[in-house]
């Protein structure tokens, strides 16, 4: 009878996420994962033929982690777009290494920016929230607003994750309100042909 496998794939991914959160992408290797799990590297390579294969699997795991963070973020403002923007920037602040893995490592890749935005498990959630913002807007207009505000949020989140700037939540909320108003007032001129 062969020995029971005690370490599962989920354990490897959790240990990898833990290292990523604490020490960043560069610290992620078979030895550091094994050390985190208090085992040899053998269980890792039982599931993964290479570290690149593990990192690709981790990218899906992290994408789900990020989606769950956004979905579970406490929404305190009436306008859902402000809440989504705040959640996005808050994630970058609290999970800077994970944010950088998602956006700077190259392991999460999509054919286009639009595929990236609407690939997330949260896309229907966001579409419903956005329709609550302004029922007089069409879905295409809502999509334009969402994409533009996401680009804006991404810029702020990148600054925050790299410790270039820090914002109070009230300041961020005002920034998103101002951006939303400016974009909404100019909705007919918004172009979202992002590839």
Secondary structure, DSSP 4 states (H G I P E B T S, - for coil): -PPPP---HHHHHHHHHHHHHHH-GGG-SHHHHHHHHTS-SHHHHHH-SSHHHHHHHHHHHHHHHHHHHHHHS---SSSHHHHHHHHHHHHHHHTHHHHHHHHHSS-S--SSHHHHHHHSTTHHHHHHHHHHH-TTS-HHHHHHHHHHHHHHHHHHHHHHHTTS----HHHHHHHHHHHHHHHHHTGGG------
